[in-house]
Structure formats: structure tokens, C-alpha cells
Amino acid sequence: MCAITWEVFASRGFETAWPELGEAVLRARGRAVGTDPEPYWVTYELDTADRFVTRRLRVTVESADGSRTLDLLHDGGGAWTANGAPLPDLDGALDCDLGLCPLTNTMPVLRHGLHREPGEREFLMAWVSVPDLAVRPSRQTYTHLRPGHVRFSSGDFTSELEFDEEGFVVDYPQLATRLTGR
């Protein structure tokens, strides 16, 4: 198992993930520290099912306000729950997107090979904001620009992400850049 570490500009912090890629599945655990908007620690575990579809994201945040935990589950048929409560606004979403976490951009890119071949895909994501762990629907578009480069857009935000051959983020301008790994 390898580790990937990013400097996360958006939170004025760092993240390290320990991903394991299998045949169309991704499992990872990670830890992050941020100081913006407040000092906090994040610990997460991510499990995907076939074709990199999110199965579960467990996240814990520790801050001056105490500890918060989120257990986000996808039933494989398009329905989501957060700590057991249904999230009907996310029906049909396949992926989670943990805020300020470059790792979670990997699943949709790998599923459609967008870091290697032409294409554009729009996704509904289960977006988890950090550090409050609120879950909201997020429409996101990924567009292949050239090998290893994908444009990400959501609302008014657009950025050109750089991916390595395995599909992990190397550089995400305005968010994070990789320091070590793979």
C-alpha cells in the first residue's frame, strides 16, 4: 500500500491518503489537518463497489467544538443515507465528494477513463462539506482535455486537474498539489 500526501491550499493544511486500487474498486483511508475556516482534523475511510461506485464514506472531524461523525451509505441502486437518515436529493448519484479532498475526484475519472481518453460527463455527487460534514447534492462536470488533464466544473467554479496514470490527482489548482506518493 502506498501513501499520497497533498498540500491543501484551500484549508491551509495537508492530507495523506492510503489508497488501494483493485479491479474497478477503490478502498482508501486518509487523514487531513486544516486551519481554515477553523483548526480541525479529519479521518476518513472510503469503500467503493464495482466500477468505482461509492459504497460507504465514514468521516470524523475533530475541532474545538468537539467531534462529529458522518456515515454516508449508498445502497448500490441510487439511494443514500447519512447516519441512517434518507437523502432523497441524492437519488441517482454514484459518487461522494469529500470537500477539500483530492482523492474523491478519482472515482468518476477512473470509471470513465477521462484521464486517458476523450469525453465529457456530468455527475450528481453527494458532496460533503468540511469541517461541518453537511451533505448536499452537487452537479459536477468532468471533461478530458488531454492525457492526464481533466477540466472540473461545478457551478461557477472551474479548474484544470492533473492526474497520474493511475487516476490520482497530482495538481488541483486553487485546492491542492501532491507532495509525495505513487
FIKEMI-720799 format. One record per residue: residue number from 1; x, y, z of N, C-alpha, C, CB in turn; residue in three letters. Coordinates in nm, 3 decimals, decimal comma. Glycine has a CB too. Example, Ala and Ser with C-alpha at 12.3 -4.5 7.8 and 13.67 -1.06 7.14 Angstrom:
REM residues 2
i; n.x; n.y; n.z; ca.x; ca.y; ca.z; c.x; c.y; c.z; cb.x; cb.y; cb.z; aa
1; 1,319; -0,569; 0,780; 1,230; -0,450; 0,780; 1,320; -0,330; 0,780; 1,131; -0,447; 0,905; Ala
2; 1,285; -0,225; 0,708; 1,367; -0,106; 0,714; 1,290; 0,003; 0,787; 1,408; -0,060; 0,572; Ser
END
This chain:
REM residues 182
i; n.x; n.y; n.z; ca.x; ca.y; ca.z; c.x; c.y; c.z; cb.x; cb.y; cb.z; aa
1; 0,085; -0,117; 0,000; 0,000; 0,000; 0,000; 0,090; 0,123; 0,000; -0,097; 0,000; 0,123; Met
2; 0,058; 0,219; -0,085; 0,133; 0,343; -0,093; 0,056; 0,454; -0,026; 0,163; 0,378; -0,239; Cys
3; 0,125; 0,561; 0,004; 0,062; 0,680; 0,062; 0,077; 0,795; -0,036; 0,124; 0,716; 0,201; Ala
4; -0,024; 0,880; -0,040; -0,019; 1,002; -0,121; -0,045; 1,118; -0,025; -0,125; 1,000; -0,239; Ile
5; 0,041; 1,219; -0,032; 0,024; 1,337; 0,052; 0,009; 1,460; -0,036; 0,142; 1,354; 0,149; Thr
6; -0,092; 1,542; -0,002; -0,116; 1,667; -0,073; -0,103; 1,783; 0,026; -0,256; 1,667; -0,140; Trp
7; -0,053; 1,895; -0,023; -0,069; 2,020; 0,049; -0,203; 2,076; 0,003; 0,052; 2,121; 0,023; Glu
8; -0,290; 2,108; 0,097; -0,425; 2,153; 0,064; -0,432; 2,304; 0,092; -0,534; 2,075; 0,146; Val
9; -0,418; 2,382; -0,015; -0,416; 2,528; -0,002; -0,548; 2,581; 0,053; -0,387; 2,592; -0,138; Phe
10; -0,659; 2,522; 0,007; -0,792; 2,572; 0,041; -0,820; 2,568; 0,191; -0,897; 2,492; -0,032; Ala
11; -0,756; 2,475; 0,263; -0,777; 2,464; 0,408; -0,654; 2,508; 0,487; -0,814; 2,321; 0,445; Ser
12; -0,550; 2,548; 0,414; -0,420; 2,578; 0,476; -0,376; 2,459; 0,560; -0,428; 2,707; 0,563; Arg
13; -0,375; 2,340; 0,495; -0,341; 2,217; 0,566; -0,280; 2,113; 0,475; -0,463; 2,162; 0,631; Gly
14; -0,290; 1,988; 0,518; -0,232; 1,874; 0,447; -0,326; 1,756; 0,457; -0,092; 1,839; 0,504; Phe
15; -0,314; 1,664; 0,360; -0,390; 1,539; 0,362; -0,299; 1,426; 0,319; -0,515; 1,548; 0,271; Glu
16; -0,312; 1,313; 0,385; -0,245; 1,190; 0,342; -0,351; 1,083; 0,327; -0,134; 1,146; 0,444; Thr
17; -0,346; 1,013; 0,213; -0,439; 0,903; 0,186; -0,358; 0,776; 0,158; -0,533; 0,936; 0,065; Ala
18; -0,414; 0,663; 0,200; -0,356; 0,532; 0,173; -0,455; 0,457; 0,086; -0,325; 0,454; 0,306; Trp
19; -0,447; 0,476; -0,047; -0,544; 0,411; -0,137; -0,500; 0,271; -0,177; -0,565; 0,496; -0,261; Pro
20; -0,599; 0,186; -0,202; -0,577; 0,053; -0,256; -0,668; 0,038; -0,377; -0,604; -0,060; -0,149; Glu
21; -0,608; 0,025; -0,495; -0,684; 0,005; -0,618; -0,692; -0,143; -0,647; -0,621; 0,081; -0,737; Leu
22; -0,814; -0,190; -0,674; -0,834; -0,327; -0,717; -0,895; -0,325; -0,855; -0,923; -0,405; -0,617; Gly
23; -0,952; -0,436; -0,896; -1,019; -0,444; -1,025; -1,149; -0,363; -1,020; -1,048; -0,592; -1,064; Glu
24; -1,143; -0,238; -1,065; -1,257; -0,146; -1,069; -1,314; -0,111; -0,931; -1,367; -0,205; -1,154; Ala
25; -1,232; -0,125; -0,826; -1,272; -0,084; -0,691; -1,159; -0,003; -0,628; -1,307; -0,208; -0,603; Val
26; -1,198; 0,084; -0,537; -1,103; 0,167; -0,463; -1,141; 0,162; -0,317; -1,102; 0,314; -0,516; Leu
27; -1,042; 0,138; -0,234; -1,058; 0,149; -0,090; -0,948; 0,243; -0,044; -1,050; 0,007; -0,016; Arg
28; -0,982; 0,328; 0,051; -0,881; 0,422; 0,100; -0,913; 0,464; 0,241; -0,871; 0,544; 0,008; Ala
29; -0,810; 0,499; 0,311; -0,825; 0,566; 0,439; -0,738; 0,689; 0,431; -0,787; 0,474; 0,561; Arg
30; -0,776; 0,792; 0,506; -0,700; 0,915; 0,500; -0,715; 0,998; 0,624; -0,740; 0,994; 0,380; Gly
31; -0,622; 1,093; 0,635; -0,624; 1,190; 0,744; -0,588; 1,325; 0,687; -0,527; 1,148; 0,859; Arg
32; -0,652; 1,427; 0,739; -0,623; 1,563; 0,695; -0,625; 1,656; 0,815; -0,724; 1,610; 0,587; Ala
33; -0,549; 1,761; 0,804; -0,550; 1,867; 0,904; -0,569; 1,997; 0,828; -0,418; 1,868; 0,990; Val
34; -0,654; 2,082; 0,880; -0,676; 2,212; 0,820; -0,683; 2,320; 0,926; -0,804; 2,212; 0,736; Gly
35; -0,663; 2,443; 0,884; -0,671; 2,555; 0,978; -0,771; 2,660; 0,933; -0,534; 2,619; 0,995; Thr
36; -0,834; 2,639; 0,817; -0,931; 2,735; 0,764; -1,058; 2,660; 0,726; -0,873; 2,812; 0,642; Asp
37; -1,173; 2,691; 0,777; -1,211; 2,813; 0,848; -1,181; 2,810; 0,998; -1,357; 2,838; 0,828; Pro
38; -1,140; 2,695; 1,051; -1,102; 2,678; 1,191; -1,007; 2,559; 1,196; -1,228; 2,657; 1,284; Glu
39; -0,924; 2,547; 1,299; -0,839; 2,429; 1,309; -0,922; 2,301; 1,326; -0,740; 2,444; 1,427; Pro
40; -0,889; 2,198; 1,248; -0,963; 2,071; 1,257; -0,877; 1,956; 1,205; -1,095; 2,079; 1,178; Tyr
41; -0,915; 1,835; 1,246; -0,860; 1,709; 1,196; -0,972; 1,632; 1,130; -0,794; 1,626; 1,311; Trp
42; -0,942; 1,564; 1,020; -1,038; 1,477; 0,952; -0,977; 1,339; 0,939; -1,078; 1,535; 0,812; Val
43; -1,056; 1,238; 0,968; -1,018; 1,099; 0,943; -1,130; 1,038; 0,860; -0,995; 1,017; 1,078; Thr
44; -1,092; 0,965; 0,751; -1,197; 0,906; 0,669; -1,158; 0,767; 0,619; -1,228; 0,996; 0,551; Tyr
45; -1,262; 0,691; 0,586; -1,249; 0,561; 0,519; -1,347; 0,561; 0,404; -1,275; 0,440; 0,618; Glu
46; -1,300; 0,523; 0,287; -1,380; 0,519; 0,166; -1,378; 0,379; 0,109; -1,329; 0,621; 0,061; Leu
47; -1,496; 0,327; 0,074; -1,508; 0,197; 0,008; -1,596; 0,215; -0,114; -1,566; 0,088; 0,104; Asp
48; -1,550; 0,162; -0,227; -1,633; 0,164; -0,347; -1,668; 0,021; -0,386; -1,561; 0,236; -0,463; Thr
49; -1,774; 0,011; -0,462; -1,817; -0,117; -0,519; -1,766; -0,123; -0,663; -1,974; -0,133; -0,513; Ala
50; -1,817; -0,214; -0,740; -1,778; -0,233; -0,879; -1,791; -0,102; -0,958; -1,864; -0,342; -0,944; Asp
51; -1,695; -0,077; -1,046; -1,689; 0,043; -1,132; -1,669; 0,170; -1,051; -1,816; 0,054; -1,215; Arg
52; -1,606; 0,157; -0,935; -1,571; 0,272; -0,851; -1,692; 0,349; -0,799; -1,481; 0,365; -0,928; Phe
53; -1,806; 0,285; -0,787; -1,926; 0,349; -0,732; -1,914; 0,349; -0,579; -2,058; 0,274; -0,779; Val
54; -1,933; 0,464; -0,518; -1,920; 0,474; -0,372; -2,018; 0,379; -0,303; -1,945; 0,618; -0,325; Thr
55; -1,964; 0,306; -0,208; -2,047; 0,220; -0,123; -2,062; 0,286; 0,014; -1,983; 0,077; -0,110; Arg
56; -1,949; 0,337; 0,067; -1,953; 0,395; 0,202; -1,840; 0,495; 0,220; -1,945; 0,285; 0,309; Arg
57; -1,873; 0,604; 0,287; -1,773; 0,702; 0,331; -1,799; 0,728; 0,479; -1,780; 0,835; 0,246; Leu
58; -1,701; 0,697; 0,560; -1,708; 0,726; 0,704; -1,609; 0,838; 0,733; -1,678; 0,598; 0,791; Arg
59; -1,657; 0,945; 0,796; -1,573; 1,062; 0,822; -1,591; 1,106; 0,966; -1,607; 1,179; 0,724; Val
60; -1,481; 1,140; 1,031; -1,484; 1,200; 1,164; -1,405; 1,330; 1,159; -1,426; 1,104; 1,272; Thr
61; -1,463; 1,435; 1,214; -1,395; 1,564; 1,225; -1,382; 1,598; 1,372; -1,473; 1,677; 1,148; Val
62; -1,263; 1,643; 1,410; -1,239; 1,691; 1,545; -1,198; 1,837; 1,537; -1,129; 1,607; 1,617; Glu
63; -1,263; 1,920; 1,620; -1,232; 2,063; 1,624; -1,255; 2,112; 1,767; -1,319; 2,143; 1,523; Ser
64; -1,243; 2,242; 1,787; -1,266; 2,298; 1,920; -1,408; 2,270; 1,968; -1,240; 2,449; 1,920; Ala
65; -1,501; 2,250; 1,874; -1,641; 2,222; 1,909; -1,665; 2,077; 1,948; -1,730; 2,258; 1,794; Asp
66; -1,564; 1,994; 1,938; -1,579; 1,853; 1,971; -1,562; 1,766; 1,847; -1,715; 1,827; 2,034; Gly
67; -1,622; 1,649; 1,850; -1,608; 1,551; 1,743; -1,743; 1,528; 1,674; -1,553; 1,417; 1,798; Ser
68; -1,741; 1,523; 1,539; -1,860; 1,493; 1,459; -1,827; 1,374; 1,370; -1,907; 1,618; 1,374; Arg
69; -1,928; 1,290; 1,346; -1,907; 1,172; 1,261; -2,018; 1,165; 1,157; -1,903; 1,043; 1,346; Thr
70; -1,980; 1,123; 1,037; -2,074; 1,100; 0,929; -2,052; 0,959; 0,876; -2,058; 1,207; 0,815; Leu
71; -2,162; 0,885; 0,862; -2,157; 0,754; 0,798; -2,250; 0,764; 0,677; -2,201; 0,637; 0,898; Asp
72; -2,190; 0,785; 0,560; -2,263; 0,805; 0,435; -2,265; 0,674; 0,358; -2,199; 0,919; 0,349; Leu
73; -2,386; 0,622; 0,333; -2,402; 0,493; 0,266; -2,480; 0,507; 0,136; -2,472; 0,392; 0,359; Leu
74; -2,434; 0,434; 0,034; -2,502; 0,424; -0,095; -2,547; 0,279; -0,109; -2,408; 0,468; -0,215; His
75; -2,673; 0,257; -0,144; -2,728; 0,121; -0,146; -2,698; 0,045; -0,275; -2,875; 0,126; -0,126; Asp
76; -2,627; 0,106; -0,369; -2,596; 0,040; -0,495; -2,704; 0,060; -0,600; -2,576; -0,106; -0,472; Gly
77; -2,820; 0,107; -0,558; -2,929; 0,132; -0,651; -2,961; 0,279; -0,669; -3,052; 0,060; -0,605; Gly
78; -2,881; 0,366; -0,605; -2,900; 0,509; -0,621; -2,949; 0,582; -0,499; -2,994; 0,533; -0,730; Gly
79; -2,985; 0,511; -0,391; -3,034; 0,576; -0,270; -2,921; 0,592; -0,169; -3,151; 0,495; -0,209; Ala
80; -2,925; 0,703; -0,095; -2,822; 0,738; 0,003; -2,884; 0,760; 0,140; -2,744; 0,864; -0,042; Trp
81; -2,803; 0,731; 0,244; -2,839; 0,768; 0,381; -2,717; 0,831; 0,447; -2,889; 0,644; 0,461; Thr
82; -2,744; 0,922; 0,541; -2,638; 0,983; 0,623; -2,675; 0,956; 0,767; -2,624; 1,139; 0,595; Ala
83; -2,590; 0,878; 0,834; -2,617; 0,837; 0,973; -2,757; 0,777; 0,986; -2,601; 0,957; 1,069; Asn
84; -2,798; 0,701; 0,884; -2,926; 0,631; 0,885; -3,043; 0,709; 0,828; -2,957; 0,591; 1,021; Gly
85; -3,029; 0,840; 0,807; -3,140; 0,922; 0,756; -3,135; 0,926; 0,603; -3,133; 1,067; 0,815; Ala
86; -3,248; 0,902; 0,536; -3,251; 0,905; 0,389; -3,216; 1,044; 0,334; -3,389; 0,863; 0,338; Pro
87; -3,149; 1,045; 0,218; -3,113; 1,168; 0,148; -3,172; 1,165; 0,007; -2,957; 1,185; 0,143; Leu
88; -3,303; 1,190; -0,008; -3,368; 1,176; -0,138; -3,315; 1,274; -0,245; -3,516; 1,197; -0,122; Pro
89; -3,256; 1,386; -0,205; -3,199; 1,481; -0,303; -3,079; 1,422; -0,377; -3,157; 1,610; -0,233; Asp
90; -3,026; 1,310; -0,327; -2,909; 1,248; -0,388; -2,945; 1,125; -0,472; -2,810; 1,209; -0,282; Leu
91; -3,074; 1,093; -0,483; -3,114; 0,975; -0,561; -3,052; 0,979; -0,700; -3,267; 0,967; -0,572; Asp
92; -2,985; 0,871; -0,735; -2,920; 0,860; -0,866; -2,773; 0,892; -0,864; -2,988; 0,948; -0,963; Gly
93; -2,723; 0,958; -0,760; -2,579; 0,989; -0,752; -2,501; 0,859; -0,731; -2,549; 1,090; -0,637; Ala
94; -2,383; 0,851; -0,791; -2,299; 0,733; -0,777; -2,180; 0,756; -0,685; -2,250; 0,689; -0,912; Leu
95; -2,141; 0,883; -0,671; -2,016; 0,913; -0,602; -2,036; 1,011; -0,488; -1,915; 0,967; -0,698; Asp
96; -1,945; 0,999; -0,390; -1,933; 1,101; -0,288; -1,820; 1,194; -0,329; -1,907; 1,038; -0,146; Cys
97; -1,820; 1,313; -0,275; -1,712; 1,409; -0,296; -1,687; 1,474; -0,161; -1,747; 1,516; -0,408; Asp
98; -1,582; 1,430; -0,094; -1,547; 1,486; 0,036; -1,478; 1,620; 0,012; -1,455; 1,389; 0,118; Leu
99; -1,535; 1,727; 0,065; -1,481; 1,861; 0,044; -1,334; 1,869; 0,083; -1,561; 1,962; 0,124; Gly
100; -1,257; 1,942; 0,001; -1,115; 1,967; 0,024; -1,030; 1,841; 0,015; -1,095; 2,031; 0,159; Leu
101; -1,083; 1,734; -0,045; -1,014; 1,605; -0,053; -0,990; 1,567; -0,199; -1,097; 1,495; 0,018; Cys
102; -0,867; 1,579; -0,248; -0,840; 1,546; -0,389; -0,865; 1,399; -0,424; -0,698; 1,581; -0,421; Pro
103; -0,861; 1,311; -0,326; -0,879; 1,169; -0,354; -1,014; 1,139; -0,416; -0,862; 1,088; -0,227; Leu
104; -1,121; 1,206; -0,373; -1,254; 1,169; -0,419; -1,285; 1,216; -0,562; -1,357; 1,225; -0,325; Thr
105; -1,191; 1,284; -0,627; -1,207; 1,312; -0,770; -1,168; 1,191; -0,855; -1,123; 1,433; -0,810; Asn
106; -1,110; 1,092; -0,791; -1,060; 0,975; -0,862; -1,171; 0,886; -0,919; -0,974; 0,893; -0,770; Thr
107; -1,279; 0,864; -0,843; -1,379; 0,764; -0,884; -1,443; 0,793; -1,019; -1,486; 0,755; -0,780; Met
108; -1,500; 0,913; -1,042; -1,564; 0,935; -1,172; -1,464; 0,936; -1,288; -1,641; 1,066; -1,171; Pro
109; -1,343; 0,982; -1,260; -1,240; 0,986; -1,365; -1,199; 0,844; -1,405; -1,115; 1,067; -1,317; Val
110; -1,178; 0,757; -1,307; -1,142; 0,618; -1,339; -1,256; 0,544; -1,407; -1,102; 0,544; -1,212; Leu
111; -1,380; 0,564; -1,358; -1,494; 0,492; -1,415; -1,506; 0,516; -1,564; -1,623; 0,534; -1,345; Arg
112; -1,478; 0,638; -1,607; -1,496; 0,673; -1,749; -1,364; 0,695; -1,823; -1,580; 0,798; -1,760; His
113; -1,252; 0,668; -1,758; -1,121; 0,681; -1,822; -1,091; 0,822; -1,870; -1,112; 0,588; -1,938; Gly
114; -1,147; 0,922; -1,804; -1,134; 1,059; -1,852; -0,993; 1,116; -1,842; -1,228; 1,147; -1,776; Leu
115; -0,906; 1,054; -1,766; -0,767; 1,097; -1,759; -0,686; 1,042; -1,877; -0,704; 1,053; -1,626; His
116; -0,748; 0,952; -1,955; -0,677; 0,889; -2,068; -0,740; 0,915; -2,204; -0,671; 0,742; -2,045; Arg
117; -0,873; 0,926; -2,209; -0,938; 0,934; -2,339; -1,045; 1,042; -2,343; -0,999; 0,799; -2,374; Glu
118; -1,076; 1,091; -2,463; -1,173; 1,199; -2,477; -1,310; 1,163; -2,421; -1,188; 1,236; -2,624; Pro
119; -1,375; 1,267; -2,371; -1,510; 1,251; -2,320; -1,545; 1,362; -2,223; -1,525; 1,117; -2,252; Gly
120; -1,674; 1,377; -2,200; -1,723; 1,472; -2,102; -1,840; 1,406; -2,033; -1,765; 1,609; -2,167; Glu
121; -1,844; 1,416; -1,901; -1,951; 1,354; -1,823; -1,999; 1,450; -1,716; -1,903; 1,222; -1,760; Arg
122; -2,132; 1,450; -1,697; -2,190; 1,527; -1,587; -2,235; 1,429; -1,481; -2,309; 1,617; -1,636; Glu
123; -2,210; 1,465; -1,355; -2,242; 1,378; -1,243; -2,321; 1,453; -1,137; -2,114; 1,320; -1,182; Phe
124; -2,407; 1,381; -1,068; -2,465; 1,429; -0,944; -2,383; 1,363; -0,834; -2,621; 1,394; -0,933; Leu
125; -2,328; 1,444; -0,745; -2,240; 1,393; -0,639; -2,303; 1,417; -0,503; -2,102; 1,459; -0,646; Met
126; -2,269; 1,331; -0,408; -2,302; 1,351; -0,267; -2,185; 1,428; -0,208; -2,328; 1,213; -0,190; Ala
127; -2,196; 1,560; -0,208; -2,086; 1,646; -0,164; -2,092; 1,667; -0,014; -2,089; 1,782; -0,237; Trp
128; -1,980; 1,641; 0,054; -1,971; 1,652; 0,199; -1,881; 1,771; 0,233; -1,915; 1,520; 0,263; Val
129; -1,938; 1,874; 0,295; -1,856; 1,990; 0,329; -1,775; 1,964; 0,456; -1,945; 2,115; 0,347; Ser
130; -1,658; 2,023; 0,459; -1,566; 2,007; 0,572; -1,539; 2,146; 0,627; -1,433; 1,935; 0,530; Val
131; -1,544; 2,167; 0,756; -1,547; 2,066; 0,862; -1,684; 2,032; 0,919; -1,461; 2,112; 0,971; Pro
132; -1,794; 2,087; 0,867; -1,924; 2,064; 0,930; -1,991; 1,931; 0,895; -2,016; 2,175; 0,894; Asp
133; -1,945; 1,864; 0,789; -1,996; 1,734; 0,745; -2,140; 1,737; 0,695; -1,985; 1,635; 0,857; Leu
134; -2,186; 1,853; 0,649; -2,318; 1,860; 0,585; -2,310; 1,793; 0,449; -2,366; 2,009; 0,571; Ala
135; -2,416; 1,723; 0,409; -2,419; 1,653; 0,280; -2,519; 1,723; 0,190; -2,457; 1,501; 0,298; Val
136; -2,473; 1,758; 0,069; -2,558; 1,830; -0,026; -2,540; 1,771; -0,166; -2,527; 1,982; -0,026; Arg
137; -2,642; 1,782; -0,251; -2,623; 1,742; -0,391; -2,534; 1,843; -0,462; -2,759; 1,728; -0,464; Pro
138; -2,449; 1,795; -0,551; -2,360; 1,883; -0,627; -2,351; 1,832; -0,771; -2,218; 1,891; -0,562; Ser
139; -2,387; 1,916; -0,866; -2,371; 1,882; -1,009; -2,228; 1,917; -1,049; -2,476; 1,958; -1,100; Arg
140; -2,160; 1,821; -1,107; -2,021; 1,840; -1,147; -1,999; 1,785; -1,287; -1,925; 1,772; -1,046; Gln
141; -1,913; 1,852; -1,363; -1,879; 1,807; -1,498; -1,729; 1,786; -1,506; -1,927; 1,909; -1,605; Thr
142; -1,691; 1,672; -1,561; -1,550; 1,639; -1,586; -1,532; 1,626; -1,737; -1,508; 1,505; -1,512; Tyr
143; -1,432; 1,698; -1,792; -1,406; 1,698; -1,936; -1,260; 1,666; -1,962; -1,443; 1,835; -1,998; Thr
144; -1,235; 1,562; -2,042; -1,099; 1,528; -2,082; -1,044; 1,640; -2,170; -1,095; 1,390; -2,157; His
145; -0,926; 1,692; -2,136; -0,861; 1,795; -2,216; -0,747; 1,738; -2,299; -0,809; 1,907; -2,126; Leu
146; -0,666; 1,655; -2,237; -0,555; 1,583; -2,300; -0,512; 1,478; -2,198; -0,435; 1,681; -2,340; Arg
147; -0,428; 1,381; -2,236; -0,392; 1,277; -2,140; -0,341; 1,337; -2,007; -0,284; 1,185; -2,200; Pro
148; -0,400; 1,291; -1,899; -0,361; 1,337; -1,767; -0,422; 1,469; -1,722; -0,216; 1,348; -1,762; Gly
149; -0,503; 1,532; -1,806; -0,560; 1,663; -1,772; -0,711; 1,663; -1,796; -0,493; 1,775; -1,855; His
150; -0,784; 1,700; -1,691; -0,930; 1,698; -1,694; -0,982; 1,830; -1,637; -0,985; 1,576; -1,613; Val
151; -1,075; 1,892; -1,707; -1,138; 2,012; -1,654; -1,252; 1,970; -1,563; -1,190; 2,106; -1,768; Arg
152; -1,253; 2,027; -1,444; -1,358; 2,005; -1,346; -1,438; 2,133; -1,335; -1,300; 1,962; -1,207; Phe
153; -1,571; 2,121; -1,339; -1,653; 2,240; -1,317; -1,776; 2,203; -1,235; -1,695; 2,304; -1,452; Ser
154; -1,812; 2,298; -1,149; -1,931; 2,285; -1,066; -1,979; 2,426; -1,037; -1,901; 2,204; -0,933; Ser
155; -2,100; 2,458; -1,084; -2,150; 2,595; -1,069; -2,059; 2,691; -1,142; -2,160; 2,634; -0,919; Gly
156; -2,013; 2,795; -1,074; -1,924; 2,895; -1,134; -1,777; 2,857; -1,122; -1,947; 3,029; -1,069; Asp
157; -1,745; 2,746; -1,056; -1,607; 2,707; -1,032; -1,557; 2,615; -1,143; -1,593; 2,638; -0,896; Phe
158; -1,438; 2,645; -1,196; -1,374; 2,561; -1,297; -1,225; 2,551; -1,266; -1,397; 2,617; -1,440; Thr
159; -1,167; 2,433; -1,284; -1,025; 2,414; -1,262; -0,975; 2,301; -1,352; -0,994; 2,385; -1,113; Ser
160; -0,850; 2,310; -1,396; -0,789; 2,204; -1,475; -0,706; 2,115; -1,383; -0,701; 2,262; -1,589; Glu
161; -0,754; 1,993; -1,364; -0,688; 1,899; -1,275; -0,589; 1,814; -1,353; -0,791; 1,810; -1,205; Leu
162; -0,476; 1,784; -1,287; -0,377; 1,693; -1,346; -0,383; 1,562; -1,269; -0,233; 1,755; -1,341; Glu
163; -0,392; 1,450; -1,343; -0,398; 1,317; -1,285; -0,277; 1,235; -1,328; -0,528; 1,246; -1,326; Phe
164; -0,235; 1,142; -1,243; -0,130; 1,049; -1,285; -0,194; 0,935; -1,366; -0,053; 0,993; -1,161; Asp
165; -0,114; 0,843; -1,411; -0,162; 0,733; -1,495; -0,264; 0,646; -1,423; -0,045; 0,648; -1,541; Glu
166; -0,252; 0,634; -1,290; -0,346; 0,551; -1,213; -0,478; 0,621; -1,184; -0,281; 0,510; -1,082; Glu
167; -0,487; 0,753; -1,208; -0,611; 0,825; -1,186; -0,617; 0,905; -1,057; -0,723; 0,731; -1,188; Gly
168; -0,501; 0,928; -0,993; -0,497; 1,007; -0,871; -0,452; 1,149; -0,902; -0,403; 0,943; -0,767; Phe
169; -0,509; 1,246; -0,831; -0,479; 1,388; -0,854; -0,333; 1,418; -0,819; -0,572; 1,477; -0,771; Val
170; -0,268; 1,485; -0,914; -0,132; 1,536; -0,895; -0,141; 1,684; -0,858; -0,045; 1,515; -1,022; Val
171; -0,223; 1,758; -0,933; -0,237; 1,901; -0,909; -0,382; 1,942; -0,931; -0,142; 1,982; -1,001; Asp
172; -0,433; 2,019; -0,837; -0,569; 2,070; -0,842; -0,557; 2,218; -0,807; -0,667; 1,992; -0,744; Tyr
173; -0,529; 2,304; -0,908; -0,509; 2,446; -0,881; -0,623; 2,501; -0,794; -0,500; 2,524; -1,012; Pro
174; -0,589; 2,586; -0,704; -0,679; 2,650; -0,609; -0,720; 2,559; -0,493; -0,802; 2,698; -0,681; Gln
175; -0,689; 2,430; -0,502; -0,726; 2,339; -0,393; -0,603; 2,271; -0,332; -0,823; 2,233; -0,444; Leu
176; -0,528; 2,194; -0,413; -0,421; 2,113; -0,356; -0,318; 2,073; -0,462; -0,480; 1,988; -0,290; Ala
177; -0,198; 2,039; -0,413; -0,097; 1,982; -0,501; -0,030; 1,866; -0,427; 0,008; 2,090; -0,544; Thr
178; 0,007; 1,764; -0,503; 0,064; 1,645; -0,442; 0,210; 1,669; -0,404; 0,053; 1,524; -0,537; Arg
179; 0,246; 1,622; -0,285; 0,383; 1,634; -0,236; 0,458; 1,502; -0,250; 0,385; 1,680; -0,090; Leu
180; 0,389; 1,390; -0,223; 0,454; 1,258; -0,228; 0,354; 1,155; -0,277; 0,510; 1,218; -0,090; Thr
181; 0,404; 1,039; -0,317; 0,317; 0,925; -0,340; 0,316; 0,872; -0,479; 0,183; 0,959; -0,304; Gly
182; 0,272; 0,749; -0,486; 0,254; 0,666; -0,605; 0,380; 0,662; -0,683; 0,141; 0,717; -0,691; Arg
END
